[in-house]
Amino acid sequence: MRKIGGLLLCCFLLNGLNGQHQVKTRKELQREVIRCINESAQQYKVMMQRLDAARFPVTWYAKEDKLVTSGSEPWVGGFYPGALLYLFEYTKDSALYKEALQKLNVLAKEQYNKTTHDLGFMMYCSFGNANRLAPKPEYKTILINSARSLASRFNEKVGCIRSWDSDPGRFMVIIDNMMNLELLFEATRMTGDSSFYRIAVAHANTTMRHHFRPDYSSYHLVIYNPANGSVLKKQTVQGAADSSAWARGQAWGLYGYTMAYRETRDPKYLEQARHIARFLLQHLRLPADKIPYWDFDAPGIPDAPRDVSAGAVICSALLELATYTPLKESKGYMKAAEKMLQSLCSPAYRATIGGNGGFLLKHGVGNYPRKADIDVPLIYADYYYTEALQRYRKLGMKR
């Protein structure tokens, strides 16, 4: 009963803060963003002190004060060094850079890992950012090898990259996989080999045909027949129901098609991103502070848990989408992104320095149906939060 009461109190406080937020001016939010970048750098120094050299942060359990870590193999490995690099980009704090490089050394062997579809998350969020800030031949080699490993999972008959390997007789593809295509686009730029590009485009096209409902919400998982590419089943494994709109899945779709438009300039991807954005921003169950519940159809709304990881991904995606659309539409995306960013920077979601196990954001949801990582910090939420901070800072420099 005490645990339920605490959850209800947390939800009450979050809902109360929604109404109390006063919208900051653009100049005020720019100042807030700079403050958050600097404080995030301080917070990650707390994280650095808690981590073993060969481990990567995943989450933190407050009750036990337990930092949950992993090796380099899981999908989350690239987010911590990537976030460090985003923070270093502004602060120029050499301690952050040194930590990022140390983790890159541990992660490098995953360039040959052909057992996962998540090499974009793992290698592009990490080595992609490292190469962007300080290009090196070894980074280029690692990114190309990673793209080759990812491309090995492509099936011509299906037109997609396989996600899960649990059943060889069924070809499983999750919406998350849209995020890994950026690595393939980068590999074509680096090598001139258009096969990476063709695989990325084929995957984006197949996903657009089969993952989305008429309202532009998406399923989490589509299962194909590997022999002929026919659709066998559609599910939402991490959502409230197969028919529901799992929030992080919608975020992956929005970000993925915005990125696909950037890389190809194909207008159908821009249209897809705009449709997904419209679904999200006009949804009656999107809270006033714009940080979504873990599923738009979650039972118990408005007392259902929020998911800052979905909020951070959507915020970052909207900041980019706003740069590709007509002025009136762009203003709408920017206004929503600014509201999200203001919420993420507020005490309702952002940790105080020294708390939250060293993570930046509170109130993430990993896998609700499995009762895993509910109302905890998540390293991928931190990554897309630092990306959103940097994107907004850079947009302000252009004005």
Secondary structure, 3 states (H helix, E strand, C coil): CHHHHHHHHHHHHHHHHHHHCCCCCHHHHHHHHHHHHHHHHHHHHHHHHHCCCCCEEEEEECCCCEEEEECCCCCCCCHHHHHHHHHHHHHCCHHHHHHHHHHHHHHHHHHHCCCCCCHHHHHHHHHHHHHHHCCCHHHHHHHHHHHHHHHCCEECCCCEECCECCCCCCEEEEHHHHHHHHHHHHHHHHHCCHHHHHHHHHHHHHHHHHCECCCCCECCEEEECCCCCCEEEEECCCCCCCCCCEHHHHHHHHHHHHHHHHHHCCHHHHHHHHHHHHHHHCCCCCCCCCCCECECCCCCCCCCCECHHHHHHHHHHHHHHCCCCCHHHHHHHHHHHHHHHHHHCCCCCECCCCCHHHCCECCEEEECCCCEEEEECCHHHHHHHHHHHHHHHHHHHHC
